[in-house]
Amino acid sequence: MKVLSLSSRTPKDGQCQIRRARNDDWLAIEKLLTFADRQYLALEWWSIQEWLGSSTFLLATDVQSRPVGLMLSITSDGPIAWLRAINTVSEEYLLPLLQANFQAVLAQGGTGLAFLGNEAWIVSRLEQAGFREVNQVVTLRCRGSWPACQGPHELQVRSVTLSDIDAVLAVDHAAFAPMWWYGREILLRALNMDCVFDAAYLKGQCVGYQLSTLRNGRGHIVRLAVHPHWQAQGIGGRLLSEAMRTLDAAKSESVTVNTQADNLASLQLYRRFSFQPVGTQWAVWFRSLA
């Protein structure tokens, strides 16, 4: 498939058919992923191919049944779905894909759809579809030393095992709003990947956890959560200390973290650990479907 033939498929009056992406669409989808002019992928824990057949993996086809756009949204044990993949030869296909995705998310019991990014060609259509900007995600980086933090005297921090997953999941859902929940599948995948994955226990109860990665000499704090009942007691600091120590021992050149711009407690903690803003911010867009 040539780039010219793919890029020239502009819609006529928005005409297209929207349907669920099937296994036998994969070769055509691969070409779309390769040659489409407008592309957005934020899959993180998944490959796009494993979502073929999902009700929220939608394909737009033109009047000749050729694929001209795709959209994938994913939920993670919560009511909010996130747009994770958007590829199209023309942004005119975005509104029909969004409208179909609304229905698919609702059919799954979802109550909202979210998007993280600044891409103007997507944002303009999101605004037309009723999305509004609700937050910003900022990136911080630490390249220097950090303070030692022990937390409560009886606090124990150890690597997460399969038997901890339910307790870790409960902490995650207590610590974050539903929009930001991690699901069991993500935690299980993290357990089987090369991650730094620790849980904090106090008096036999899981009170927090942290999940970090190291890629190409750069560490990243993926997740840091403390149960609300146990916050402001040094538990988050202890978990962060353990993560930083492990990443440093693995020769990490720097450590980054993303957090919401309005999460003042997290920002205060990271700044205490010498994290500084790097200037990167992404808008959080949301549309309620309830």
LOSE-24837 format. One line per field, with one value per residue (C-alpha): residue in three letters; x, y, z. Coordinates in steps of 0.001 Angstrom, whole numbers, plus 500000, padded with zeros to 6 digits. Example, Ala and Ser with C-alpha at 12.3 -4.5 7.8 and 13.67 -1.06 7.14 Angstrom:
# LOSE-24837
residuo <- (ALA, SER) $
x <- (512300, 513670) $
y <- (495500, 498940) $
z <- (507800, 507140) $
//
This chain:
# LOSE-24837
residuo <- (MET, LYS, VAL, LEU, SER, LEU, SER, SER, ARG, THR, PRO, LYS, ASP, GLY, GLN, CYS, GLN, ILE, ARG, ARG, ALA, ARG, ASN, ASP, ASP, TRP, LEU, ALA, ILE, GLU, LYS, LEU, LEU, THR, PHE, ALA, ASP, ARG, GLN, TYR, LEU, ALA, LEU, GLU, TRP, TRP, SER, ILE, GLN, GLU, TRP, LEU, GLY, SER, SER, THR, PHE, LEU, LEU, ALA, THR, ASP, VAL, GLN, SER, ARG, PRO, VAL, GLY, LEU, MET, LEU, SER, ILE, THR, SER, ASP, GLY, PRO, ILE, ALA, TRP, LEU, ARG, ALA, ILE, ASN, THR, VAL, SER, GLU, GLU, TYR, LEU, LEU, PRO, LEU, LEU, GLN, ALA, ASN, PHE, GLN, ALA, VAL, LEU, ALA, GLN, GLY, GLY, THR, GLY, LEU, ALA, PHE, LEU, GLY, ASN, GLU, ALA, TRP, ILE, VAL, SER, ARG, LEU, GLU, GLN, ALA, GLY, PHE, ARG, GLU, VAL, ASN, GLN, VAL, VAL, THR, LEU, ARG, CYS, ARG, GLY, SER, TRP, PRO, ALA, CYS, GLN, GLY, PRO, HIS, GLU, LEU, GLN, VAL, ARG, SER, VAL, THR, LEU, SER, ASP, ILE, ASP, ALA, VAL, LEU, ALA, VAL, ASP, HIS, ALA, ALA, PHE, ALA, PRO, MET, TRP, TRP, TYR, GLY, ARG, GLU, ILE, LEU, LEU, ARG, ALA, LEU, ASN, MET, ASP, CYS, VAL, PHE, ASP, ALA, ALA, TYR, LEU, LYS, GLY, GLN, CYS, VAL, GLY, TYR, GLN, LEU, SER, THR, LEU, ARG, ASN, GLY, ARG, GLY, HIS, ILE, VAL, ARG, LEU, ALA, VAL, HIS, PRO, HIS, TRP, GLN, ALA, GLN, GLY, ILE, GLY, GLY, ARG, LEU, LEU, SER, GLU, ALA, MET, ARG, THR, LEU, ASP, ALA, ALA, LYS, SER, GLU, SER, VAL, THR, VAL, ASN, THR, GLN, ALA, ASP, ASN, LEU, ALA, SER, LEU, GLN, LEU, TYR, ARG, ARG, PHE, SER, PHE, GLN, PRO, VAL, GLY, THR, GLN, TRP, ALA, VAL, TRP, PHE, ARG, SER, LEU, ALA) $
x <- (500000, 501483, 501471, 499788, 496872, 496296, 496622, 494312, 491291, 489596, 485983, 483099, 480636, 482087, 480870, 482296, 481294, 482328, 482678, 484618, 488168, 488515, 491453, 491318, 491741, 495253, 497241, 495185, 495545, 499315, 499400, 497236, 499559, 502521, 501242, 498437, 499337, 497776, 498870, 498572, 499619, 499730, 499342, 501847, 500987, 499455, 500037, 497357, 496978, 495720, 492662, 491370, 487778, 487215, 484021, 486036, 488553, 486800, 487696, 486449, 486157, 485404, 482768, 485093, 485472, 489096, 490309, 490789, 490878, 490938, 490272, 490909, 489790, 490668, 489186, 491112, 488729, 486975, 484174, 486445, 487879, 491029, 491678, 494872, 495183, 493957, 495140, 493486, 494204, 491991, 490801, 487320, 486892, 487469, 483961, 482244, 484811, 484287, 480510, 480762, 483269, 480879, 478294, 480799, 482035, 478480, 477619, 480490, 479094, 481533, 480568, 483255, 485999, 489383, 492394, 495898, 497736, 498186, 497851, 495911, 494321, 492784, 492004, 489978, 487668, 487473, 486199, 483596, 482527, 482008, 485316, 486755, 490215, 490111, 493767, 497402, 500023, 503535, 506904, 509596, 513178, 515795, 519483, 521057, 520890, 517761, 517003, 516752, 513269, 512377, 508704, 506941, 509080, 507185, 506886, 508086, 508771, 509241, 508878, 505339, 504344, 501216, 499666, 499915, 497980, 494531, 495862, 497840, 494770, 492701, 495309, 495375, 491604, 491487, 494324, 493212, 490051, 488393, 489805, 493320, 492716, 495009, 493348, 494334, 495609, 498093, 499414, 499798, 501668, 503951, 504636, 505837, 507910, 511312, 509937, 510801, 507533, 507335, 504550, 504590, 503049, 502239, 500765, 500046, 498130, 499180, 499293, 501079, 503048, 505379, 506058, 509128, 510938, 514453, 514887, 518102, 519703, 516739, 514467, 510803, 508422, 505319, 503132, 503352, 500281, 499547, 496161, 494434, 494166, 497968, 499058, 501302, 503191, 506326, 505178, 505315, 508797, 509994, 508613, 510213, 513516, 513483, 512699, 515446, 517968, 517176, 517270, 520549, 522079, 521012, 523028, 520110, 521338, 518154, 514665, 511456, 507887, 504551, 501866, 498778, 499401, 496867, 498278, 500007, 500964, 502777, 504501, 505717, 507107, 508925, 510417, 511696, 513500, 515116, 512761, 512435, 509942, 511257, 508715, 506681, 502937, 500020, 496406, 493839, 490596, 487351, 483820, 481138, 478855, 476453) $
y <- (500000, 503335, 506362, 508468, 506096, 505905, 509618, 510584, 508887, 512025, 511604, 512939, 514559, 512417, 509224, 506108, 502882, 502164, 498591, 496476, 495647, 491913, 489525, 489360, 493152, 493000, 493304, 496318, 497839, 497372, 499386, 502058, 502223, 502560, 505084, 507128, 510812, 511303, 508883, 508641, 505581, 505423, 501718, 501393, 497934, 496409, 495679, 496935, 493548, 491866, 494146, 492914, 491842, 494164, 496207, 499396, 498767, 500433, 500641, 503257, 502169, 504262, 503610, 501038, 499232, 500329, 501113, 504853, 505213, 503366, 504180, 502081, 502911, 500786, 500551, 499247, 497940, 501267, 503279, 505544, 504466, 506058, 506680, 504733, 504554, 506933, 506581, 508118, 509372, 512406, 513997, 514176, 510559, 511316, 512467, 509356, 507181, 509088, 508802, 505064, 504761, 506537, 503855, 501034, 502346, 502830, 499269, 498077, 499999, 502898, 506391, 508513, 508746, 510418, 511414, 512538, 514674, 517967, 516909, 519751, 517541, 515381, 518121, 520150, 517183, 516312, 519812, 519428, 516137, 517719, 516988, 519537, 519948, 518853, 518706, 518681, 515971, 517260, 515508, 515860, 514589, 513832, 513624, 514132, 512774, 512293, 512205, 508965, 508269, 505413, 506039, 504510, 502268, 499046, 499693, 496862, 497271, 494199, 493069, 492393, 488775, 487273, 486960, 490767, 491733, 491988, 494150, 496363, 496754, 497850, 500491, 501751, 502184, 503872, 506279, 507446, 508748, 506204, 507984, 506990, 503461, 500633, 497263, 493770, 492970, 495857, 494817, 491213, 492317, 494499, 491504, 489521, 492318, 493677, 496234, 497454, 496613, 497056, 496977, 498619, 496772, 498150, 495960, 493273, 495593, 496746, 500539, 501527, 500447, 501715, 500546, 501700, 500803, 501145, 501532, 502498, 503757, 505930, 505184, 506090, 506074, 504649, 504534, 505576, 505114, 505266, 504413, 507664, 506445, 506171, 509233, 511985, 509468, 509032, 505893, 507491, 508809, 505359, 503755, 506443, 506003, 502268, 502848, 505453, 503231, 500256, 502322, 503930, 500499, 499548, 502512, 504766, 508094, 509909, 509205, 510754, 510768, 512037, 513430, 515589, 519314, 519640, 516777, 519083, 516330, 514367, 517458, 518337, 514835, 514716, 518161, 517068, 514317, 516876, 516270, 519314, 520086, 519417, 521638, 518823, 518938, 517048, 518092, 515694, 515761, 514202, 513631, 512275, 509690, 509377) $
z <- (500000, 498955, 501173, 498502, 498038, 501787, 502495, 499637, 501186, 502434, 503562, 501539, 503927, 506709, 505051, 506646, 508305, 511896, 513113, 515574, 514485, 513812, 513761, 509967, 509805, 511223, 507983, 506919, 510393, 510251, 507031, 508594, 511606, 509262, 506759, 508342, 508596, 512028, 514726, 518495, 520511, 524321, 524984, 527850, 529212, 526086, 522431, 520092, 518431, 521594, 521571, 518204, 518696, 521652, 521498, 522079, 519270, 516359, 512690, 510227, 506583, 503525, 500869, 499303, 502654, 503026, 506577, 507033, 510799, 514095, 517704, 520814, 524328, 527355, 530834, 533844, 536511, 536669, 535062, 533013, 529656, 528238, 524553, 523878, 520092, 517386, 513797, 510774, 507292, 507989, 511218, 509699, 510746, 514421, 515327, 513914, 515701, 518960, 518776, 518196, 521029, 523406, 522724, 523115, 526472, 527717, 526703, 528914, 531876, 531556, 532614, 530980, 528375, 528954, 526865, 527801, 525273, 523468, 519831, 518206, 515537, 518281, 520796, 518298, 517696, 521380, 522115, 519389, 520986, 524406, 526118, 528533, 529995, 533642, 534675, 533594, 534073, 534753, 534523, 537190, 537116, 539768, 538857, 542263, 545782, 547860, 551590, 553551, 554866, 557203, 557899, 560924, 563130, 562332, 558593, 556389, 552670, 550489, 546897, 545755, 545182, 543674, 547124, 547560, 544441, 546026, 548866, 546474, 544269, 547282, 548167, 544586, 544414, 547806, 546985, 543540, 541922, 539568, 536513, 537586, 538879, 537921, 537364, 538375, 534872, 534942, 538354, 537226, 534131, 536233, 538465, 535453, 533953, 534886, 537355, 540836, 542583, 546380, 548945, 552371, 555330, 558754, 561499, 558935, 556611, 553160, 553415, 550191, 547157, 544478, 540935, 538989, 535783, 534398, 530640, 528852, 532036, 533016, 535941, 536092, 539058, 537417, 540513, 544158, 546323, 550047, 551543, 552622, 556224, 556416, 554480, 555920, 558085, 555984, 554162, 550715, 551498, 552551, 549397, 547250, 549106, 548398, 544729, 544340, 546119, 543881, 540692, 541740, 542400, 538870, 537498, 536679, 535279, 536304, 537598, 536300, 537533, 536216, 538489, 538289, 538509, 541329, 543433, 545894, 548362, 545656, 544304, 547794, 548324, 544987, 545468, 548868, 546971, 544624, 541699, 539454, 536657, 533164, 531430, 529914, 530554, 529037, 529197, 530650, 528666, 529886, 528641, 530956, 529358, 532292) $
//
